[in-house]
Amino acid sequence: MNVITDSVEISTCGHTDIIDITPQVEQALREAELERGNLTVFVSGSTAGITSIEYEPGLLKDLPEAFEKLAPTGVTYHHDIAWGDGNGYAHVRAAILGPSFTVPFDNGKLLLGTWQQIVVIDFDNRPRRRDLIVQMIGE
Ligand code: ZN
């Protein structure tokens, strides 16, 4: 059993930017040369989250619209009153989504569906650089 920890850096536009990170995650798995186990991707930071989605134009609009209903922009959050950074909505969205995603792999391949990509969603109200941790546990 091995534990391998890698990292991937990405740039985002913020504002609920949805970024397909599947190629970078697959690359990390190839470099780890593990056959089977579990891979976790984690974003450090409290205004972004990770999930999976079918990365197609309709859903890239539907998902931000759903988040707009859950935690709308343009309203006052207690966080904004306390800190003045205007991104209370981003923290709430990130907390709902969660900061990590785990996927099993076998024969050196992620066991994702054909139409399932791993995405980072950056909710912050400005462009950001994000450090993603990719940790693989397997053999
Ligand atoms: Zn904040």
Backbone and ligand atoms as CSV (ligand in chain L), in Angstrom:
chain,resi,resn,atom,element,x,y,z
A,1,MET,N,N,0.845,-1.210,0.000
A,1,MET,CA,C,0.000,0.000,0.000
A,1,MET,C,C,0.873,1.249,0.000
A,2,ASN,N,N,0.577,2.151,-0.905
A,2,ASN,CA,C,1.339,3.389,-1.021
A,2,ASN,C,C,0.432,4.592,-0.851
A,3,VAL,N,N,0.990,5.666,-0.350
A,3,VAL,CA,C,0.303,6.955,-0.299
A,3,VAL,C,C,1.165,7.953,-1.054
A,4,ILE,N,N,0.610,8.529,-2.115
A,4,ILE,CA,C,1.340,9.502,-2.931
A,4,ILE,C,C,0.549,10.798,-2.951
A,5,THR,N,N,1.226,11.887,-2.625
A,5,THR,CA,C,0.571,13.196,-2.594
A,5,THR,C,C,1.202,14.088,-3.642
A,6,ASP,N,N,0.353,14.628,-4.509
A,6,ASP,CA,C,0.807,15.490,-5.601
A,6,ASP,C,C,0.007,16.794,-5.535
A,7,SER,N,N,0.400,17.775,-6.321
A,7,SER,CA,C,-0.381,19.015,-6.338
A,7,SER,C,C,-0.506,19.534,-7.757
A,8,VAL,N,N,-1.573,20.273,-7.989
A,8,VAL,CA,C,-1.857,20.866,-9.301
A,8,VAL,C,C,-2.234,22.317,-9.040
A,9,GLU,N,N,-1.647,23.228,-9.805
A,9,GLU,CA,C,-2.020,24.635,-9.651
A,9,GLU,C,C,-2.857,25.065,-10.848
A,10,ILE,N,N,-3.964,25.763,-10.574
A,10,ILE,CA,C,-4.806,26.260,-11.665
A,10,ILE,C,C,-5.101,27.739,-11.442
A,11,SER,N,N,-5.440,28.426,-12.538
A,11,SER,CA,C,-5.920,29.803,-12.473
A,11,SER,C,C,-7.408,29.794,-12.783
A,12,THR,N,N,-8.158,30.621,-12.067
A,12,THR,CA,C,-9.594,30.686,-12.297
A,12,THR,C,C,-10.007,32.144,-12.512
A,13,CYS,N,N,-11.196,32.324,-13.059
A,13,CYS,CA,C,-11.756,33.676,-13.223
A,13,CYS,C,C,-12.628,34.060,-12.027
A,14,GLY,N,N,-12.820,33.126,-11.066
A,14,GLY,CA,C,-13.748,33.398,-9.969
A,14,GLY,C,C,-15.181,33.470,-10.481
A,15,HIS,N,N,-16.088,34.004,-9.665
A,15,HIS,CA,C,-17.482,34.210,-10.096
A,15,HIS,C,C,-18.133,32.922,-10.602
A,16,THR,N,N,-17.974,31.846,-9.805
A,16,THR,CA,C,-18.568,30.538,-10.108
A,16,THR,C,C,-18.040,29.962,-11.433
A,17,ASP,N,N,-16.765,30.202,-11.661
A,17,ASP,CA,C,-16.042,29.618,-12.797
A,17,ASP,C,C,-15.934,28.098,-12.580
A,18,ILE,N,N,-16.307,27.316,-13.598
A,18,ILE,CA,C,-16.276,25.848,-13.502
A,18,ILE,C,C,-15.159,25.328,-14.410
A,19,ILE,N,N,-14.180,24.662,-13.802
A,19,ILE,CA,C,-12.987,24.252,-14.543
A,19,ILE,C,C,-12.845,22.740,-14.524
A,20,ASP,N,N,-12.739,22.151,-15.699
A,20,ASP,CA,C,-12.541,20.706,-15.832
A,20,ASP,C,C,-11.088,20.379,-15.505
A,21,ILE,N,N,-10.875,19.657,-14.405
A,21,ILE,CA,C,-9.508,19.304,-14.007
A,21,ILE,C,C,-9.221,17.818,-14.247
A,22,THR,N,N,-10.110,17.131,-14.970
A,22,THR,CA,C,-9.917,15.690,-15.200
A,22,THR,C,C,-8.561,15.377,-15.837
A,23,PRO,N,N,-8.119,16.127,-16.861
A,23,PRO,CA,C,-6.816,15.788,-17.469
A,23,PRO,C,C,-5.655,15.878,-16.480
A,24,GLN,N,N,-5.652,16.903,-15.625
A,24,GLN,CA,C,-4.561,17.049,-14.651
A,24,GLN,C,C,-4.595,15.931,-13.607
A,25,VAL,N,N,-5.815,15.533,-13.221
A,25,VAL,CA,C,-5.943,14.460,-12.223
A,25,VAL,C,C,-5.480,13.132,-12.831
A,26,GLU,N,N,-5.871,12.871,-14.085
A,26,GLU,CA,C,-5.432,11.647,-14.764
A,26,GLU,C,C,-3.909,11.621,-14.909
A,27,GLN,N,N,-3.337,12.784,-15.185
A,27,GLN,CA,C,-1.875,12.886,-15.303
A,27,GLN,C,C,-1.193,12.531,-13.976
A,28,ALA,N,N,-1.740,13.041,-12.874
A,28,ALA,CA,C,-1.172,12.736,-11.547
A,28,ALA,C,C,-1.237,11.236,-11.270
A,29,LEU,N,N,-2.342,10.604,-11.673
A,29,LEU,CA,C,-2.486,9.160,-11.462
A,29,LEU,C,C,-1.478,8.382,-12.312
A,30,ARG,N,N,-1.288,8.803,-13.566
A,30,ARG,CA,C,-0.295,8.135,-14.431
A,30,ARG,C,C,1.090,8.205,-13.796
A,31,GLU,N,N,1.443,9.401,-13.304
A,31,GLU,CA,C,2.780,9.587,-12.728
A,31,GLU,C,C,2.966,8.774,-11.448
A,32,ALA,N,N,1.873,8.522,-10.736
A,32,ALA,CA,C,1.959,7.750,-9.488
A,32,ALA,C,C,2.206,6.268,-9.759
A,33,GLU,N,N,1.853,5.804,-10.953
A,33,GLU,CA,C,2.049,4.408,-11.365
A,33,GLU,C,C,1.430,3.411,-10.382
A,34,LEU,N,N,0.241,3.751,-9.884
A,34,LEU,CA,C,-0.505,2.823,-9.031
A,34,LEU,C,C,-1.565,2.119,-9.879
A,35,GLU,N,N,-1.895,0.886,-9.497
A,35,GLU,CA,C,-2.879,0.090,-10.244
A,35,GLU,C,C,-4.297,0.301,-9.729
A,36,ARG,N,N,-4.454,0.193,-8.410
A,36,ARG,CA,C,-5.805,0.256,-7.844
A,36,ARG,C,C,-5.784,0.942,-6.491
A,37,GLY,N,N,-6.898,1.641,-6.229
A,37,GLY,CA,C,-7.013,2.346,-4.952
A,37,GLY,C,C,-8.004,3.482,-5.051
A,38,ASN,N,N,-7.775,4.492,-4.220
A,38,ASN,CA,C,-8.647,5.660,-4.198
A,38,ASN,C,C,-7.828,6.925,-4.383
A,39,LEU,N,N,-8.426,7.868,-5.107
A,39,LEU,CA,C,-7.783,9.165,-5.341
A,39,LEU,C,C,-8.709,10.248,-4.808
A,40,THR,N,N,-8.139,11.152,-4.036
A,40,THR,CA,C,-8.894,12.297,-3.538
A,40,THR,C,C,-8.284,13.584,-4.072
A,41,VAL,N,N,-9.152,14.474,-4.563
A,41,VAL,CA,C,-8.725,15.824,-4.954
A,41,VAL,C,C,-9.310,16.781,-3.931
A,42,PHE,N,N,-8.464,17.685,-3.438
A,42,PHE,CA,C,-8.880,18.618,-2.393
A,42,PHE,C,C,-8.431,20.020,-2.789
A,43,VAL,N,N,-9.332,20.986,-2.650
A,43,VAL,CA,C,-8.936,22.378,-2.911
A,43,VAL,C,C,-8.770,23.082,-1.569
A,44,SER,N,N,-7.594,23.683,-1.383
A,44,SER,CA,C,-7.390,24.431,-0.143
A,44,SER,C,C,-7.903,25.849,-0.370
A,45,GLY,N,N,-8.712,26.304,0.540
A,45,GLY,CA,C,-9.388,27.582,0.376
A,45,GLY,C,C,-10.861,27.409,0.671
A,46,SER,N,N,-11.503,28.454,1.195
A,46,SER,CA,C,-12.889,28.311,1.670
A,46,SER,C,C,-13.910,28.985,0.764
A,47,THR,N,N,-13.494,29.299,-0.482
A,47,THR,CA,C,-14.463,29.869,-1.428
A,47,THR,C,C,-14.486,29.104,-2.748
A,48,ALA,N,N,-14.022,27.855,-2.728
A,48,ALA,CA,C,-14.081,27.003,-3.915
A,48,ALA,C,C,-14.478,25.597,-3.485
A,49,GLY,N,N,-14.982,24.797,-4.418
A,49,GLY,CA,C,-15.372,23.428,-4.114
A,49,GLY,C,C,-15.078,22.524,-5.294
A,50,ILE,N,N,-15.250,21.219,-5.079
A,50,ILE,CA,C,-14.989,20.220,-6.121
A,50,ILE,C,C,-16.159,19.249,-6.196
A,51,THR,N,N,-16.555,18.915,-7.424
A,51,THR,CA,C,-17.578,17.895,-7.630
A,51,THR,C,C,-17.344,17.257,-8.994
A,52,SER,N,N,-18.312,16.481,-9.467
A,52,SER,CA,C,-18.243,15.983,-10.838
A,52,SER,C,C,-19.518,16.380,-11.553
A,53,ILE,N,N,-19.393,16.529,-12.864
A,53,ILE,CA,C,-20.519,16.970,-13.693
A,53,ILE,C,C,-20.258,16.505,-15.117
A,54,GLU,N,N,-21.320,16.429,-15.912
A,54,GLU,CA,C,-21.117,16.298,-17.355
A,54,GLU,C,C,-20.766,17.687,-17.859
A,55,TYR,N,N,-19.536,17.830,-18.344
A,55,TYR,CA,C,-19.007,19.152,-18.700
A,55,TYR,C,C,-19.515,19.535,-20.091
A,56,GLU,N,N,-20.734,20.058,-20.133
A,56,GLU,CA,C,-21.321,20.458,-21.418
A,56,GLU,C,C,-21.997,21.818,-21.222
A,57,PRO,N,N,-22.180,22.583,-22.316
A,57,PRO,CA,C,-22.573,23.999,-22.205
A,57,PRO,C,C,-23.859,24.241,-21.420
A,58,GLY,N,N,-24.862,23.363,-21.548
A,58,GLY,CA,C,-26.112,23.569,-20.828
A,58,GLY,C,C,-25.903,23.535,-19.325
A,59,LEU,N,N,-25.218,22.494,-18.854
A,59,LEU,CA,C,-24.995,22.362,-17.407
A,59,LEU,C,C,-24.056,23.431,-16.870
A,60,LEU,N,N,-23.158,23.926,-17.725
A,60,LEU,CA,C,-22.262,24.995,-17.274
A,60,LEU,C,C,-23.035,26.286,-17.014
A,61,LYS,N,N,-24.271,26.373,-17.522
A,61,LYS,CA,C,-25.168,27.483,-17.175
A,61,LYS,C,C,-26.117,27.077,-16.046
A,62,ASP,N,N,-26.626,25.830,-16.111
A,62,ASP,CA,C,-27.608,25.375,-15.117
A,62,ASP,C,C,-27.045,25.381,-13.694
A,63,LEU,N,N,-25.803,24.931,-13.558
A,63,LEU,CA,C,-25.249,24.802,-12.202
A,63,LEU,C,C,-25.048,26.173,-11.543
A,64,PRO,N,N,-24.441,27.161,-12.216
A,64,PRO,CA,C,-24.374,28.498,-11.601
A,64,PRO,C,C,-25.756,29.072,-11.294
A,65,GLU,N,N,-26.734,28.802,-12.131
A,65,GLU,CA,C,-28.091,29.298,-11.853
A,65,GLU,C,C,-28.661,28.653,-10.596
A,66,ALA,N,N,-28.377,27.376,-10.398
A,66,ALA,CA,C,-28.840,26.697,-9.186
A,66,ALA,C,C,-28.156,27.282,-7.945
A,67,PHE,N,N,-26.843,27.561,-8.045
A,67,PHE,CA,C,-26.143,28.168,-6.906
A,67,PHE,C,C,-26.662,29.575,-6.621
A,68,GLU,N,N,-27.069,30.277,-7.676
A,68,GLU,CA,C,-27.618,31.623,-7.483
A,68,GLU,C,C,-28.904,31.566,-6.651
A,69,LYS,N,N,-29.666,30.480,-6.817
A,69,LYS,CA,C,-30.877,30.316,-6.007
A,69,LYS,C,C,-30.538,29.918,-4.567
A,70,LEU,N,N,-29.554,29.061,-4.408
A,70,LEU,CA,C,-29.185,28.562,-3.074
A,70,LEU,C,C,-28.550,29.641,-2.203
A,71,ALA,N,N,-27.627,30.377,-2.776
A,71,ALA,CA,C,-26.899,31.423,-2.032
A,71,ALA,C,C,-26.693,32.595,-2.986
A,72,PRO,N,N,-27.700,33.458,-3.115
A,72,PRO,CA,C,-27.659,34.507,-4.133
A,72,PRO,C,C,-26.583,35.566,-3.891
A,73,THR,N,N,-26.136,36.170,-4.972
A,73,THR,CA,C,-25.308,37.373,-4.886
A,73,THR,C,C,-26.254,38.566,-4.724
A,74,GLY,N,N,-25.717,39.706,-4.381
A,74,GLY,CA,C,-26.534,40.915,-4.321
A,74,GLY,C,C,-27.363,41.057,-3.054
A,75,VAL,N,N,-27.143,40.184,-2.074
A,75,VAL,CA,C,-27.782,40.346,-0.767
A,75,VAL,C,C,-26.667,40.447,0.278
A,76,THR,N,N,-27.000,40.976,1.441
A,76,THR,CA,C,-25.984,41.183,2.476
A,76,THR,C,C,-25.821,39.936,3.334
A,77,TYR,N,N,-24.585,39.491,3.475
A,77,TYR,CA,C,-24.259,38.354,4.338
A,77,TYR,C,C,-23.580,38.859,5.602
A,78,HIS,N,N,-23.790,38.164,6.701
A,78,HIS,CA,C,-23.124,38.535,7.958
A,78,HIS,C,C,-21.610,38.573,7.773
A,79,HIS,N,N,-21.085,37.635,6.969
A,79,HIS,CA,C,-19.643,37.588,6.701
A,79,HIS,C,C,-19.155,38.907,6.099
A,80,ASP,N,N,-19.942,39.474,5.195
A,80,ASP,CA,C,-19.529,40.707,4.515
A,80,ASP,C,C,-19.515,41.889,5.485
A,81,ILE,N,N,-20.475,41.887,6.409
A,81,ILE,CA,C,-20.522,42.961,7.411
A,81,ILE,C,C,-19.273,42.877,8.298
A,82,ALA,N,N,-18.888,41.641,8.639
A,82,ALA,CA,C,-17.741,41.452,9.528
A,82,ALA,C,C,-16.416,41.734,8.833
A,83,TRP,N,N,-16.282,41.340,7.563
A,83,TRP,CA,C,-14.971,41.343,6.903
A,83,TRP,C,C,-14.879,42.294,5.713
A,84,GLY,N,N,-16.015,42.735,5.196
A,84,GLY,CA,C,-15.999,43.712,4.108
A,84,GLY,C,C,-15.437,43.214,2.788
A,85,ASP,N,N,-15.342,41.893,2.601
A,85,ASP,CA,C,-14.756,41.402,1.347
A,85,ASP,C,C,-15.818,40.984,0.320
A,86,GLY,N,N,-17.091,41.091,0.692
A,86,GLY,CA,C,-18.167,40.930,-0.292
A,86,GLY,C,C,-18.357,39.533,-0.850
A,87,ASN,N,N,-17.713,38.528,-0.245
A,87,ASN,CA,C,-17.824,37.179,-0.825
A,87,ASN,C,C,-18.522,36.186,0.105
A,88,GLY,N,N,-19.433,36.685,0.945
A,88,GLY,CA,C,-20.189,35.784,1.827
A,88,GLY,C,C,-20.897,34.693,1.052
A,89,TYR,N,N,-21.481,35.051,-0.073
A,89,TYR,CA,C,-22.171,34.056,-0.909
A,89,TYR,C,C,-21.216,32.947,-1.344
A,90,ALA,N,N,-19.960,33.320,-1.621
A,90,ALA,CA,C,-18.965,32.350,-2.106
A,90,ALA,C,C,-18.620,31.337,-1.012
A,91,HIS,N,N,-18.473,31.825,0.222
A,91,HIS,CA,C,-18.186,30.920,1.341
A,91,HIS,C,C,-19.345,29.941,1.554
A,92,VAL,N,N,-20.581,30.455,1.470
A,92,VAL,CA,C,-21.752,29.600,1.697
A,92,VAL,C,C,-21.840,28.539,0.597
A,93,ARG,N,N,-21.645,28.943,-0.656
A,93,ARG,CA,C,-21.697,27.974,-1.767
A,93,ARG,C,C,-20.612,26.912,-1.622
A,94,ALA,N,N,-19.413,27.346,-1.254
A,94,ALA,CA,C,-18.290,26.404,-1.118
A,94,ALA,C,C,-18.559,25.404,0.008
A,95,ALA,N,N,-19.177,25.888,1.090
A,95,ALA,CA,C,-19.471,24.990,2.216
A,95,ALA,C,C,-20.511,23.949,1.821
A,96,ILE,N,N,-21.496,24.366,1.023
A,96,ILE,CA,C,-22.531,23.427,0.576
A,96,ILE,C,C,-21.921,22.367,-0.346
A,97,LEU,N,N,-21.050,22.813,-1.265
A,97,LEU,CA,C,-20.479,21.887,-2.249
A,97,LEU,C,C,-19.445,20.958,-1.628
A,98,GLY,N,N,-18.606,21.490,-0.742
A,98,GLY,CA,C,-17.533,20.683,-0.136
A,98,GLY,C,C,-16.231,20.834,-0.901
A,99,PRO,N,N,-15.097,20.675,-0.193
A,99,PRO,CA,C,-13.785,20.973,-0.780
A,99,PRO,C,C,-13.072,19.785,-1.421
A,100,SER,N,N,-13.691,18.597,-1.436
A,100,SER,CA,C,-12.955,17.452,-1.987
A,100,SER,C,C,-13.861,16.484,-2.722
A,101,PHE,N,N,-13.217,15.630,-3.512
A,101,PHE,CA,C,-13.918,14.636,-4.318
A,101,PHE,C,C,-13.039,13.389,-4.341
A,102,THR,N,N,-13.642,12.252,-4.087
A,102,THR,CA,C,-12.887,10.991,-4.082
A,102,THR,C,C,-13.407,10.075,-5.181
A,103,VAL,N,N,-12.496,9.470,-5.919
A,103,VAL,CA,C,-12.887,8.544,-6.990
A,103,VAL,C,C,-11.977,7.306,-6.922
A,104,PRO,N,N,-12.559,6.106,-7.052
A,104,PRO,CA,C,-11.721,4.915,-7.084
A,104,PRO,C,C,-11.040,4.761,-8.456
A,105,PHE,N,N,-9.915,4.055,-8.455
A,105,PHE,CA,C,-9.261,3.729,-9.731
A,105,PHE,C,C,-8.869,2.257,-9.739
A,106,ASP,N,N,-8.826,1.699,-10.962
A,106,ASP,CA,C,-8.431,0.299,-11.139
A,106,ASP,C,C,-7.744,0.193,-12.498
A,107,ASN,N,N,-6.807,-0.750,-12.624
A,107,ASN,CA,C,-6.006,-0.860,-13.846
A,107,ASN,C,C,-5.400,0.494,-14.238
A,108,GLY,N,N,-5.093,1.308,-13.250
A,108,GLY,CA,C,-4.464,2.604,-13.506
A,108,GLY,C,C,-5.395,3.651,-14.075
A,109,LYS,N,N,-6.708,3.374,-14.092
A,109,LYS,CA,C,-7.679,4.318,-14.672
A,109,LYS,C,C,-8.719,4.731,-13.630
A,110,LEU,N,N,-9.070,6.025,-13.670
A,110,LEU,CA,C,-10.162,6.514,-12.826
A,110,LEU,C,C,-11.464,5.862,-13.265
A,111,LEU,N,N,-12.275,5.435,-12.301
A,111,LEU,CA,C,-13.540,4.770,-12.639
A,111,LEU,C,C,-14.675,5.790,-12.755
A,112,LEU,N,N,-14.446,6.801,-13.586
A,112,LEU,CA,C,-15.464,7.820,-13.862
A,112,LEU,C,C,-16.384,7.316,-14.963
A,113,GLY,N,N,-17.610,7.839,-14.990
A,113,GLY,CA,C,-18.490,7.556,-16.111
A,113,GLY,C,C,-17.985,8.243,-17.372
A,114,THR,N,N,-18.504,7.798,-18.518
A,114,THR,CA,C,-18.072,8.370,-19.796
A,114,THR,C,C,-18.335,9.871,-19.851
A,115,TRP,N,N,-19.452,10.304,-19.287
A,115,TRP,CA,C,-19.844,11.710,-19.352
A,115,TRP,C,C,-19.708,12.365,-17.995
A,116,GLN,N,N,-18.673,12.001,-17.275
A,116,GLN,CA,C,-18.466,12.522,-15.920
A,116,GLN,C,C,-17.056,13.097,-15.809
A,117,GLN,N,N,-16.992,14.400,-15.616
A,117,GLN,CA,C,-15.708,15.063,-15.438
A,117,GLN,C,C,-15.592,15.600,-14.008
A,118,ILE,N,N,-14.356,15.718,-13.541
A,118,ILE,CA,C,-14.098,16.299,-12.212
A,118,ILE,C,C,-13.897,17.800,-12.408
A,119,VAL,N,N,-14.619,18.596,-11.621
A,119,VAL,CA,C,-14.532,20.054,-11.793
A,119,VAL,C,C,-14.255,20.758,-10.462
A,120,VAL,N,N,-13.485,21.829,-10.579
A,120,VAL,CA,C,-13.355,22.803,-9.490
A,120,VAL,C,C,-14.301,23.947,-9.813
A,121,ILE,N,N,-15.053,24.400,-8.817
A,121,ILE,CA,C,-15.882,25.587,-9.001
A,121,ILE,C,C,-15.339,26.670,-8.072
A,122,ASP,N,N,-14.910,27.773,-8.670
A,122,ASP,CA,C,-14.377,28.878,-7.870
A,122,ASP,C,C,-15.451,29.949,-7.726
A,123,PHE,N,N,-15.950,30.088,-6.494
A,123,PHE,CA,C,-17.068,31.003,-6.241
A,123,PHE,C,C,-16.605,32.409,-5.878
A,124,ASP,N,N,-15.327,32.604,-5.669
A,124,ASP,CA,C,-14.875,33.896,-5.134
A,124,ASP,C,C,-15.215,35.027,-6.099
A,125,ASN,N,N,-15.140,36.257,-5.582
A,125,ASN,CA,C,-15.568,37.405,-6.394
A,125,ASN,C,C,-14.409,38.070,-7.125
A,126,ARG,N,N,-13.350,37.285,-7.380
A,126,ARG,CA,C,-12.183,37.780,-8.127
A,126,ARG,C,C,-11.409,36.589,-8.690
A,127,PRO,N,N,-10.576,36.807,-9.706
A,127,PRO,CA,C,-9.736,35.716,-10.213
A,127,PRO,C,C,-8.790,35.216,-9.119
A,128,ARG,N,N,-8.530,33.924,-9.132
A,128,ARG,CA,C,-7.674,33.319,-8.093
A,128,ARG,C,C,-6.734,32.304,-8.719
A,129,ARG,N,N,-5.624,32.064,-8.026
A,129,ARG,CA,C,-4.815,30.872,-8.277
A,129,ARG,C,C,-5.178,29.877,-7.182
A,130,ARG,N,N,-5.365,28.624,-7.567
A,130,ARG,CA,C,-5.785,27.609,-6.610
A,130,ARG,C,C,-4.798,26.455,-6.584
A,131,ASP,N,N,-4.443,26.039,-5.387
A,131,ASP,CA,C,-3.622,24.840,-5.211
A,131,ASP,C,C,-4.532,23.664,-4.925
A,132,LEU,N,N,-4.454,22.665,-5.772
A,132,LEU,CA,C,-5.230,21.444,-5.577
A,132,LEU,C,C,-4.289,20.349,-5.084
A,133,ILE,N,N,-4.712,19.644,-4.065
A,133,ILE,CA,C,-3.958,18.495,-3.575
A,133,ILE,C,C,-4.570,17.238,-4.177
A,134,VAL,N,N,-3.748,16.403,-4.779
A,134,VAL,CA,C,-4.208,15.107,-5.305
A,134,VAL,C,C,-3.490,14.028,-4.506
A,135,GLN,N,N,-4.254,13.279,-3.718
A,135,GLN,CA,C,-3.640,12.226,-2.925
A,135,GLN,C,C,-4.209,10.867,-3.329
A,136,MET,N,N,-3.296,9.942,-3.593
A,136,MET,CA,C,-3.668,8.602,-4.040
A,136,MET,C,C,-3.230,7.577,-3.003
A,137,ILE,N,N,-4.152,6.701,-2.653
A,137,ILE,CA,C,-3.859,5.622,-1.711
A,137,ILE,C,C,-4.154,4.316,-2.428
A,138,GLY,N,N,-3.138,3.490,-2.616
A,138,GLY,CA,C,-3.390,2.260,-3.365
A,138,GLY,C,C,-2.128,1.419,-3.506
A,139,GLU,N,N,-2.174,0.540,-4.502
A,139,GLU,CA,C,-1.038,-0.376,-4.723
A,139,GLU,C,C,-0.818,-0.586,-6.210
L,1,ZN,ZN,ZN,-14.568,36.223,2.733
